[in-house]
Amino acid sequence: MAGNTSEATLAMDKLAQDGRLVLDESHELAYARRPAEAGGVSLPGILFLSGFRSDMTGTKALYLDEFAKQRGLAYVRFDYRGHGQSSGEFESGTIGAWAKDAIAILDRLTEGPQIVVGSSMGGWLMLLVALARPLQVEALVGIAPAPDFTERLIWQKLTDADQAEILSAGRLVVPSAYSDTPTILTRLLIEEGRRHLLLNAPIGIHCKVRLLHGMADPDVPYRLSLELCDRLESMDCRVSLIKDGDHRLSREGDLALLGATIDELLAGASKA
């Protein structure tokens, strides 16, 4: 009944109608939010974190929207600043800023515990979210997770000449395998990313973690998921390797595995 609706719920409903979350005078995040229904009200919601230069209209994001709809689950997907429909310039983005975006979405657009699903860069950000808000995270699902990628998969793989150009010019333009538009790598991205590196020490996350990774991934080696599992303090961490899987893991079978993985976590949550 309307008379029992809290001010917080009313505010959340207004935000859901607007589809824009105002962070400050300079930044707004575009998002899509599905409220829980029927049997899904008592279950964790799902928060999806997309990858580097990706957005909330990708195959996995939309698959999870339908997945949540069929089960009555709450679901939120959004665009980081400088991505998709959100405000800001991509070149100004950093791991820390995008992690803050994800935490703001978690704090202001979700209720109760969440299963946080992170794809590629989103797999790094989901770890930072879980470290910052452990009580709000039920479980993590990483899809080709790429923690520390700015250092290990970008900086350390650049030639000496390319490293010198980033340091002197502040940016480097490189071709993208997933877009006709080249990717701009910035000195800011590399240097700020070093403040958030995780794989050099134990990672104090204790919730359930599921990592899905293609062994044919040309961008993020699957051994990174094995290393991540080893670094996590959680004793309930499982890695599923797909021998012919690529980086995106967006084929029908890949999506079915993602859904089955979340269903398993939901079954465990319902018994808790």
N, C-alpha and C positions, 0 to 999 in steps of 0.2 A: 504494500500500500504506500501511496505517496507520502503519507504522514509519517512513515517510519524511515524514510530515506534520509541518510546523513548528509551533512553539507559536503563532506569529502566525496561521497558517491555522486552528488549532483555536479560537483566540479569535474569529476572524472567523466561523467556523461557528456558534459559540455565539451570537454576536450575531444572526446571521441567523435562528436558531431563535427567539430571544426577540422580535425585531421592535421592540425598544426600545433606543435608544442613549442611555446615561446621559452627559450632559455634565458635570453637577455635581449638588450636592445639591438644586438647585432646578429643573433642567430635564432632561427626557427627550424625545427625538425618536422619533416613530413612523415606521417605514419598512418597505418591502417590497424584498427583494433576490433577484434571480435569478442564480445562478452560471452561468459560461460552460460550455458543453458542446461536445464534438466539435470541429468546425472553427472554432468561435467562440473557442476558448481563445487562439489566436494573434492575435486581432483586438482592437481597442480596445473597452472596455465603453461603456455609455451611462449617463449620470447626468442625470436630469430635474429641473429646477428650475421649480416652478409659479409662478403669478402671485399678486398681491395678493389676499388672502382666499380663494385657491383651495387645493386640497389634492391629495393623491396619488391620489384616486379620480376625477379628471376624465377627460374623453374622450381627450385627448392622452396623458395619463399611462398610461391603460389600453391605448391603441393601441400605444404603444411597448413595453409589456410583451409583447404578443402578437408584435410585430415582432421583439423580441429572442429570444423563445421559438423562433420559426420559424428563426432564423439561429444559434441556439446562443450568443448573445451574453450577456455579463454585463450586468445592468441593475439600477439602484437608483433608486427613487422614495421620497420622504419628505415629511413635513409639517414646516414651520418651527415654531418655538415660537409658541404662540398660534394655530396653525392646525390644522384637522382633529383628529387623534387625539393630537397632541403636547401636552405640558404648557404651562402659561403662559397669560397673558392677552394677547389681541390688542392691546389698548390700550398695553401695555408694549413692544410690538415696535418695532424700528427697522431701517433698512437695514443698519447695521453688525452688529446682532445676528443678523439673518437671513443675512447673508453668512458670519458665523462658523459658523452652523449648517451651511451648505452646505460650507464648508471642512472642518468636522469629519466630515461624512459622506464627503467625498472621501478624507480621510486615513485613516479608520478602517474604511470599508466597501467600498472599491474597491481593486483591484490593477492596476498597469500604467496606461498612458495611457487617457484617457476622452474620448469625444465628449460634451461638456456641452451639453445642450439647455435653453434658457431661454425661458419663455413670459412675455411682458409684463414684470412686475417681475422675473421670473426672468431676463429678458434683460439687466437691469442687474446682477443678482447673478452671472451667468455671467462677466461682464467682471471683476468684482472677484475671483472665484475664479481666473480665468486670470492676473490680475496677481499674485495671492498665490502661486499654485502653477503656474508656467508649464511645468515639466517633467512635470507630471501631466496636462496637457491636450493632447490630440491635435488637437482642432478644436472650434469653437463653432457652434451652430445657434440663431439667435434667431428666435422666432416673435412677431411684433409687439413687438420689444424696446422697453423703455421706460426707458432710462437717464435719470437726472436727473428722473424724473417727479414726485417730491415738490415740486420747485421749479418746473419748467416747466409741468406739467400740473395741478398742484394749487394751490400758493401763488400763482403769477402769474395764475391764472384766477379766484381768489376775489375777491369784492367787498371794498371797504375795510371794510365792516361785519363780514364774515365773518373777515377777517384780524384785526380788532380783538378779535373774540370768542375766537379761538384764543389770542391773546396774553394776554388777560385771564383766560379760564376754563380755558385749557390744552387745550381740546377743542372740536370742532365736529361735530355730527351731520348727515350729509347722506344723501339717498336713494341707493340702489344700483340700477343698471340690471340687475343680475344676481342679486339676492336680495331677498326680502321684508324682510330685516333691514337696517336702515340701516347705513352705514359711519361709524365714528367716526374722525375725523382728529384727531391730537394735535399739540400744539406740539412735543413731543419728536420725533415722526416728522419734522416739517419741519426742525427745527433740527439734529438729528443727521444727517439726509440731506445737509445741506450739506457735511459732512465727506467725502462720497464722490462728489461731482459729477465727471463725467468729460468732458463735451462741450466744455469751455472750453479744452482743450489737446490736443495729440497723445496718443493712448492707446497705451502701449507693449506692445501685444499683437502677436505675429508669427506665430501659428498660422493655419491655414485658418479662415475665417469665412464662414458662409452665413446670410443674413438673409431671412426670408419675411415679407411684410407685405401686408395687404389695403388696397387703395386706398379702400375704403369704410369703413375703420375709424373709428368715431365717437369713440374714446377716445384712441388714440395715432396721431397723423398719420403717414402713411407716409414723409413727408419726414424724419422722425426717423431712419429706417433709412439713408437716403441720407447724412444728416449724420454718423451713426455710422461708416458705411463710409469716409467722407472722413477722419475723425479717427483711425481705426485705422492703426497703422504697418504692419500686415500688407498685403502686396501681393497676397495671394490671398483677396480678399474679394469676394463676389458678393451682389447684392440681387435677389431674385425678387419682383416685384409682381403681386398677384392683383387684377385690376381690380374685380371684384365681391366681393372678400373682406372680411369683417367683422373684428372684433377677435379673436374666438376662433379663427378658422381651424380649425374642428372638423368641417367637412363632409367627405364621403367623398373628394372631389377634393383638398381641402386636406391631408387626412391622407396621401393617396397621394403628393402632392408632398413632404411631410415625409419619408416613407419613401424616396422616390427620392433625395432630397438626402443622407440618411444613407448609403444604399447607395453613392452616388458617393464619399463620403468613405471608406467602408470599402474600396472598390476601390483607392483611392489608397494607403491605409494598408497593404494587403496587398502592394503592389508596392514599398513603401519599404524 
